[in-house]
């Protein structure tokens, strides 16, 4: 990490486990920055479900879907 310059002035974050943060940073609670919601996935089983392959940058998985 020596390629990055240290911030010249820091302030207390107000959160014990975070400690000091750069003076120009604004510290906010995560719930004030974004929105969290539980999965809206229907977990019921249906006779006409098909298995599909879902892929992203982390890999693929097989998932049964209802059409």
Secondary structure by P-SEA (a helix, b strand, c coil): ccccccccccccccccccccccccbbbbccccccccccccccccccccbbbbbbbcccbbbbbbbcc
